[in-house]
Amino acid sequence: MLRSVLRASTTRLGVTGSRFCSSAADKLVITEVDDKTGYATVTLNRPPVNSLNLELLTAISETLDDLQNNKSRGMILTSSSKSVFSAGLDIMEMYKPKVDRMKEFWSTLQDVWFKLYGSPFPTVAAINGHSPAGGCLLSLCCEYRVMCQNYTIGLNETRLGIVAPTWFMASMRNAMSRRDAEMALTLGTLFTTDEALKVGLVDEVATSKEDAIAKATAFLDKFKKISPQARSMTKQALRSKDIMELEDNRTQDIDLFVYAVTQPKVQKGLEMYLEALKAKSAK
């Protein structure tokens, strides 16, 4: 129905026992499956801030394949960092890039979005830290978001002189009112936890990572008496328009990304951002 929304992986990792499974890059993504519930907790583990580079995205993609192949009952996405869920796309993938790698990077991000946004199993983001840009996108792909207090979240691409792709925008519109999404996207707003709850960007607030995971588990428990097939088909029907739009324009989307990022003004903006980060870390 959704064509190739969820692609099978070329290798399948076993999920057995007191289950601990990992992607090919096991240090980047840690997956633990609870024997009692069957829910998988997937932890992003690329210190210090889980910047989404090609390798981390590949690990996430392979993990999603593994969960699908093993007919996961549900997934909770979180972070090993104490203060950052994911800082978003790794700037170094876009600053003075090698075009072939940049195309692979963007194609892999598309894969992750297809698999997470259209996953047949229920998904929850336990957001235990700041979640700008690509970090926000990952959480928006999930069906439910629980966020810890005192952090920020949002698609802030315009602040870097970048236009968020239409599928980023679709993910945000799926969670918020169209008007609130338009204002947030054009202003590049980073919402506090309480602000995000008010506009619908997150669904619940947690006091700690443990509380966030407990609330995420409670959400997944709601589907225990619901037909998995009916739930999955309903979700995918609701999201199919967004998915098919990117599928039909995937190559053009990659080409547009490469064109936009390689523009001198964008490269200058990325350079200034990196210099600001260096200056901040030197203090």
Solvent accessible surface area in square Angstrom, and as a share of the most:
residue,aa,sasa,rsa
1,M,140,0.63
2,L,8,0.04
3,R,149,0.54
4,S,51,0.33
5,V,4,0.02
6,L,37,0.18
7,R,69,0.25
8,A,82,0.64
9,S,31,0.20
10,T,141,0.82
11,T,101,0.59
12,R,158,0.58
13,L,68,0.34
14,G,60,0.57
15,V,23,0.13
16,T,110,0.64
17,G,54,0.52
18,S,104,0.67
19,R,59,0.21
20,F,130,0.54
21,C,9,0.05
22,S,29,0.18
23,S,5,0.03
24,A,86,0.67
25,A,36,0.28
26,D,73,0.38
27,K,162,0.69
28,L,33,0.16
29,V,0,0.00
30,I,48,0.24
31,T,2,0.01
32,E,90,0.41
33,V,14,0.08
34,D,70,0.36
35,D,84,0.44
36,K,182,0.77
37,T,31,0.18
38,G,9,0.09
39,Y,15,0.06
40,A,1,0.01
41,T,29,0.17
42,V,2,0.01
43,T,15,0.09
44,L,0,0.00
45,N,33,0.17
46,R,63,0.23
47,P,103,0.65
48,P,111,0.70
49,V,47,0.27
50,N,2,0.01
51,S,23,0.15
52,L,1,0.00
53,N,17,0.09
54,L,14,0.07
55,E,75,0.33
56,L,0,0.00
57,L,0,0.00
58,T,51,0.30
59,A,1,0.01
60,I,4,0.02
61,S,10,0.07
62,E,57,0.26
63,T,4,0.02
64,L,6,0.03
65,D,9,0.05
66,D,8,0.04
67,L,3,0.02
68,Q,51,0.23
69,N,30,0.16
70,N,43,0.22
71,K,173,0.73
72,S,20,0.13
73,R,162,0.59
74,G,0,0.00
75,M,2,0.01
76,I,3,0.01
77,L,3,0.01
78,T,0,0.00
79,S,0,0.00
80,S,52,0.34
81,S,21,0.14
82,K,193,0.82
83,S,54,0.35
84,V,18,0.10
85,F,0,0.00
86,S,0,0.00
87,A,40,0.31
88,G,0,0.00
89,L,28,0.14
90,D,18,0.10
91,I,22,0.11
92,M,118,0.53
93,E,12,0.05
94,M,9,0.04
95,Y,35,0.13
96,K,153,0.65
97,P,32,0.20
98,K,161,0.68
99,V,68,0.39
100,D,117,0.61
101,R,89,0.32
102,M,0,0.00
103,K,82,0.35
104,E,97,0.44
105,F,0,0.00
106,W,7,0.02
107,S,29,0.19
108,T,16,0.09
109,L,1,0.01
110,Q,0,0.00
111,D,30,0.15
112,V,1,0.00
113,W,2,0.01
114,F,0,0.00
115,K,12,0.05
116,L,1,0.01
117,Y,0,0.00
118,G,0,0.00
119,S,0,0.00
120,P,39,0.25
121,F,8,0.03
122,P,9,0.06
123,T,0,0.00
124,V,0,0.00
125,A,0,0.00
126,A,0,0.00
127,I,0,0.00
128,N,7,0.04
129,G,0,0.00
130,H,69,0.31
131,S,0,0.00
132,P,25,0.16
133,A,18,0.14
134,G,0,0.00
135,G,0,0.00
136,C,0,0.00
137,L,2,0.01
138,L,2,0.01
139,S,0,0.00
140,L,2,0.01
141,C,1,0.00
142,C,0,0.00
143,E,38,0.17
144,Y,33,0.13
145,R,13,0.05
146,V,0,0.00
147,M,0,0.00
148,C,8,0.05
149,Q,69,0.31
150,N,135,0.69
151,Y,40,0.15
152,T,39,0.23
153,I,0,0.00
154,G,0,0.00
155,L,2,0.01
156,N,23,0.12
157,E,16,0.07
158,T,57,0.33
159,R,146,0.53
160,L,44,0.22
161,G,55,0.53
162,I,32,0.16
163,V,117,0.67
164,A,7,0.05
165,P,24,0.15
166,T,85,0.50
167,W,6,0.02
168,F,2,0.01
169,M,53,0.23
170,A,8,0.06
171,S,0,0.00
172,M,0,0.00
173,R,91,0.33
174,N,79,0.40
175,A,25,0.19
176,M,13,0.06
177,S,61,0.40
178,R,170,0.62
179,R,151,0.55
180,D,53,0.27
181,A,1,0.01
182,E,88,0.40
183,M,80,0.36
184,A,3,0.02
185,L,21,0.11
186,T,89,0.52
187,L,112,0.56
188,G,0,0.00
189,T,33,0.19
190,L,53,0.26
191,F,21,0.09
192,T,62,0.36
193,T,1,0.01
194,D,83,0.43
195,E,81,0.36
196,A,0,0.00
197,L,75,0.37
198,K,177,0.75
199,V,37,0.21
200,G,25,0.24
201,L,0,0.00
202,V,2,0.01
203,D,55,0.29
204,E,55,0.24
205,V,30,0.17
206,A,0,0.00
207,T,119,0.69
208,S,42,0.27
209,K,62,0.26
210,E,128,0.58
211,D,35,0.18
212,A,0,0.00
213,I,46,0.23
214,A,60,0.46
215,K,58,0.25
216,A,0,0.00
217,T,37,0.21
218,A,55,0.42
219,F,23,0.10
220,L,3,0.01
221,D,50,0.26
222,K,140,0.59
223,F,53,0.22
224,K,142,0.60
225,K,196,0.83
226,I,86,0.43
227,S,58,0.37
228,P,111,0.70
229,Q,131,0.58
230,A,53,0.41
231,R,21,0.08
232,S,15,0.10
233,M,102,0.45
234,T,81,0.47
235,K,14,0.06
236,Q,23,0.10
237,A,58,0.45
238,L,143,0.71
239,R,19,0.07
240,S,21,0.14
241,K,162,0.69
242,D,30,0.16
243,I,0,0.00
244,M,57,0.26
245,E,89,0.40
246,L,8,0.04
247,E,33,0.15
248,D,85,0.44
249,N,62,0.32
250,R,44,0.16
251,T,90,0.53
252,Q,107,0.48
253,D,18,0.10
254,I,24,0.12
255,D,74,0.38
256,L,116,0.58
257,F,20,0.08
258,V,19,0.11
259,Y,140,0.53
260,A,40,0.31
261,V,2,0.01
262,T,54,0.31
263,Q,60,0.27
264,P,105,0.66
265,K,180,0.76
266,V,21,0.12
267,Q,29,0.13
268,K,113,0.48
269,G,24,0.23
270,L,0,0.00
271,E,53,0.24
272,M,115,0.51
273,Y,78,0.30
274,L,27,0.13
275,E,96,0.43
276,A,60,0.46
277,L,79,0.39
278,K,140,0.59
279,A,55,0.43
280,K,149,0.63
281,S,92,0.60
282,A,88,0.68
283,K,206,0.87
